[in-house]
Amino acid sequence: MSQNSDGSFVVVLARSGREFKIPHGGSILGILRDAGVDLAYSCEEGICGACEVKFLEGVPEHRDFVREPPEHDRDSTVIICQAGCKSAKLVLDI
């Protein structure tokens, strides 16, 4: 299942079931923070790793500089300040 036709995707917070539409080019961290979700973050540039979150479902598009591509393939976490999504939905363990 790929992104929606407009390039947006949905982020689901697994613990609460809350859903958020992330527009094409939007920041997962920014949308969640604006909605009042309490999250750890620092640089917002994808270099510190403070906003790393475990994902449970979906195909994240890693755009951070915290790990190398082989590490992204084997880890089940995503740096949400810079990440996108290749699927229509990304479920986070929040």
C-alpha positions in Angstrom: 0.0 0.0 0.0 1.7 3.2 -1.1 1.1 6.8 0.0 -2.1 8.5 -0.8 -2.4 10.1 -4.3 -1.6 13.6 -2.9 1.6 12.4 -1.2 0.0 12.5 2.3 -0.1 9.6 4.8 -1.7 8.8 8.1 0.2 8.4 11.4 -1.6 6.3 14.0 -0.6 6.4 17.7 -1.0 2.8 18.7 -1.5 3.4 22.5 -4.4 5.9 22.1 -5.6 5.1 18.6 -5.4 8.8 17.6 -4.8 9.4 13.9 -3.2 12.3 12.1 -2.9 13.1 8.4 0.6 14.2 7.5 0.5 16.3 4.3 3.1 15.9 1.6 6.3 17.5 2.9 4.9 17.8 6.4 6.7 16.9 9.6 5.4 14.0 11.7 7.0 15.6 14.8 5.5 19.0 13.9 2.0 17.8 13.4 2.0 15.6 16.6 3.6 18.4 18.6 1.0 21.0 17.3 -1.8 18.5 18.4 -0.4 18.5 22.0 1.3 15.1 21.9 4.1 15.1 24.4 7.3 14.0 22.6 11.0 14.2 23.1 12.9 16.2 20.5 15.8 18.5 20.2 17.5 19.5 16.9 14.6 18.8 14.5 17.2 18.3 11.8 17.5 14.5 11.9 21.0 14.5 13.4 20.5 14.0 17.2 18.1 11.1 17.4 16.1 12.5 20.4 12.8 12.0 18.6 13.4 8.4 17.7 10.2 6.3 18.0 9.5 2.6 17.5 7.1 1.9 14.6 4.8 -1.1 14.5 3.4 -1.0 11.0 4.0 0.8 7.7 7.1 1.6 5.6 8.9 4.7 6.9 11.0 6.8 4.6 14.1 7.5 6.6 15.6 11.0 6.0 17.7 11.3 9.1 21.5 11.3 9.5 21.5 9.3 12.8 22.0 5.9 11.1 23.3 4.5 7.8 20.8 2.8 5.4 21.6 -0.8 6.5 20.8 0.1 10.1 17.4 1.6 9.0 16.6 -1.7 7.3 17.1 -3.8 10.4 15.8 -1.3 13.1 12.1 -0.8 13.8 12.5 2.8 14.8 12.1 6.1 12.9 13.4 9.6 13.6 10.1 11.5 13.3 11.4 15.0 12.8 12.6 14.1 9.3 10.8 10.9 8.3 8.2 10.4 5.6 6.3 7.3 4.8 6.2 5.1 1.7 2.9 3.5 2.7 -0.5 5.1 3.3 -0.2 4.5 7.1 2.5 4.5 9.7 1.7 3.2 13.2 3.9 4.5 16.0 4.4 2.9 19.4 3.3 6.0 21.2 
